[in-house]
Structures are given as structure tokens and as C-alpha cells.
């Protein structure tokens, strides 16, 4: 089993920055990749970014490319999402997810076995 705990959400003005953290514990050796998804009210959960657990292969949704950066701290079993130049449309609950797969369609929610509880990000205009 893997446990994921997100932190770092909050309220920020448009143009501002936030950094989300996702701390993994348990059988972290089974993790192939971790990702961030987000879900706005009334919308489906959508892919934001992913990073392989070993190595640093990254993937980003087009909507966040050039603004968001996913990174890792292996010593702390933590992955981060640095969000810059935030827009009101970035407002959502952000979820951390983990999958056993190191190469997959990271956009697909079905490949992720573990999910965090979510953290709210609100961007005011």
C-alpha cells in the first residue's frame, strides 16, 4: 500500500504562485510514476502533470505548460508542483496520484492505484 498526502493549497491572486507537495509513504518502491490531477466543480478530473519515480521524465497538460513545474525530492519521497502565473481557471481541487507504471498514458486516471485526499487551490481575479 502507498499513502499520499498533499499540502500547499490556498487562495492566491491571479498572476501569483503556489507550490503543492505530495508526500508518499508505505511501499514507495512499487511506484513507477506520480502525477497531479485537478477537478473543478461540475467538471471531470483532468491531468495536470506527471513525473517518473526514477529518473525525471515529465509530462504536462497543454494548459499548464510553461507555467507549472513538477519536481521531486527522492530523499523525502516527495513530489512538488510549482504553479506560476496562476489564472482563475486553475481553481480546482488538486489531487496527487501514484501508479506502478513507469511508461503509460499518464493522462488516464484509471492507471493510478493510489490517490491523495486533495487540496483546494483558489485563484481570484
N, C-alpha and C positions, 0 to 999 in steps of 0.2 A: 504494500500500500504506500501511496505517496500523499502527503498532505501539503496543501498550498495555501499560503496566507498573504493576501495583498494588503498594501498600505500606501498612503501618499495621496489619496484623492482629496478633493476640496473644491472651493469656489475661487475662481480666478477671472480677471477681466480679459476680454478679447485682446490678443497680442501677447499675453503673458505665457508663463511656463509652469509646468508641474513635472515632478518625477514620481512615477509609481514604482513600487518594489513588490517583488513576489518571492517569498522565502519558501523553499522546498525542504521537506524533511521526510524521513522514512526511507524507503527503498529508492533513493535517488540514482543508484546505479542502473536502474531499469529505464531511466528517462532517455529518450532519443532526441527530443526537442521540446521546447516550451514556446508558448505563444500568448499573445494578448488579443482578446476579442472585446467588443463593446456592444451594448444593447441600449438603444434609446426607447422611450415609452412608445408602445404600439408598433415597434419595429422588430425585425428579426435580428438575432445576434450576428454580428459581422466581424470578419477577420480584420485585425489591425497590423500585427507584425509577428514574426516568429524567428527563433534562433535555435540552432542545433546545440545540444547539450555539450558535446565535444566538438571543438572547432568553433568557428564563428560564422557559419553560413547563415545569412539573414534573408528574410523576405518581408516585403512591405505592401500594404494595400496602396493603390494609386492615390487615394485621398489623403494619405499621410506622408508620402514620400517627400523627402527634403525638409520635413518639419519634425518628425518623430525619429528617435533613435533607440533601438533595442540593444541592450548590452548585458554583460554577465560579470559575476564575481564568483568564480568557482570555489574559492576558499570559504565563502559564506553560503554556497548553494543558493544564490540569489540572482534573479534576473530583474533588469530595470527597463522601464520605458520612459525615456526623457521626451517630454512633449513640449515643443516650442511653437511660437506663433499660433497659439490656440485660437480657435474660431467657435462661435456659438454652436455650430453644427457638430462640434466634437463632444458636446454634452451627452453623457451616457453613463451607464454603469459599466465599468471596465472589469473584465474577468481575466485571470491568469489560468492557463491550461497546460497540461503536460501529456505527451504521447510517447509511446515506446518507439515510434518510428523515427528514423534519422533522415529518411528521404520519403516524402509523401506530398500529397496535395494538402499543404498546411492550411489552406483556406477552408477546408471541410471540418465542421465541428465534430462529425462522427468519429474521427480518428483519435480524438482526445479522450483518455480514460479518466483523467483527474481534472477537477475544476476547483478554483478558489471560490470564496463567498461573494466576491465582487466589491468594488469600491467606487463611490459616486464621484464623478467629475462634472462640475457645472461651470460653463463659460458664459459670463454675462457680456452683453453687447454694450 
